[in-house]
Amino acid sequence: MGQAAVKEMNEKYSGNTFEYKNVDISNEAAVEKAWGEIASKYKRVDVLINNAARALGKNFSELSLATYRKTIDINFMSIV
């Protein structure tokens, strides 16, 4: 889905560069690596769209503590 959006944006707004990255934001090393790649490639980022969230569709009592913590980590860190 992200790749299709990038293709459409690059076609519609030629002269600009759009890129899609799929990053596990609960993994600090993965986030740092992705940001390092972006920063070194572009030097300046005008717009960053973050669409990270996790919804499990279960009651709290059905989740393991590890799953609950990872969900909170993803949903909190995605906006921070």
N, C-alpha and C positions, 0 to 999 in steps of 0.2 A: 504494500500500500504506500509506504513512504517513497519507494523508488518511482512509482507512478506519479506521485505529486511532484517530485523533483523534475521528472521529465516534462511534465506539463508547465511547471514554472520556468524552466530553462527555455522552453519553446515560446512561451508567452512574453517573457521578459528577457529577451536576448540582450547580451551585454552585461548581464549579472550572472553570478555563479551561485547555484543552489546545490546543496549536498545533503545526503541522508546518511545518518550514522545510527546504528542500532547498538546501544550501550547499556549494559546492566548497571544502573546507577546505584545499586546496593553494593557494588564492587568498587571500592575507592581506587584501586590500581587501574581498573578499566576506564574509569572516568578521567583520571589524570592522563592516561595514555591517549585517549580520544581528544581531550582538550589540547594536549601538547601537539598532536598531529594537526588539528585545526589551526591553532595559533601559529605554528611554524609555516603552514601552507598559505594562510591568508593574511597574516600580520594584523588584520583588523576584521572584526565581526560586527556588522551593523544590526543584524537580526538573528536571534536564536529562538527557535520554537522547540519547546520541550513538551513532549506528550507522553510522559511516563506516569503510569499509575497501575495499580493492581487491585482487582476486585475478585474475590474468590467465590462469592455467592453462597457462603455457608454461615451458619451461626458461629459465634465466637467459641462456644463449647465444643464445636467439631474440629477446631484447629489445634495443631500442636503449638507449643510456645515458640518453637523455631520458625514455623510458618507465619505466625502472628507477628513476630518481631521483624521478619523480612518484609512483610506487607507494610508495616508501619514505616520501616526504613525507606522503602521505595517511595511510598506516598508522601512522606515528609521531605525526603531529600530531593524529590523531583521539583519541589517549589522553592527550595533553598538554593 
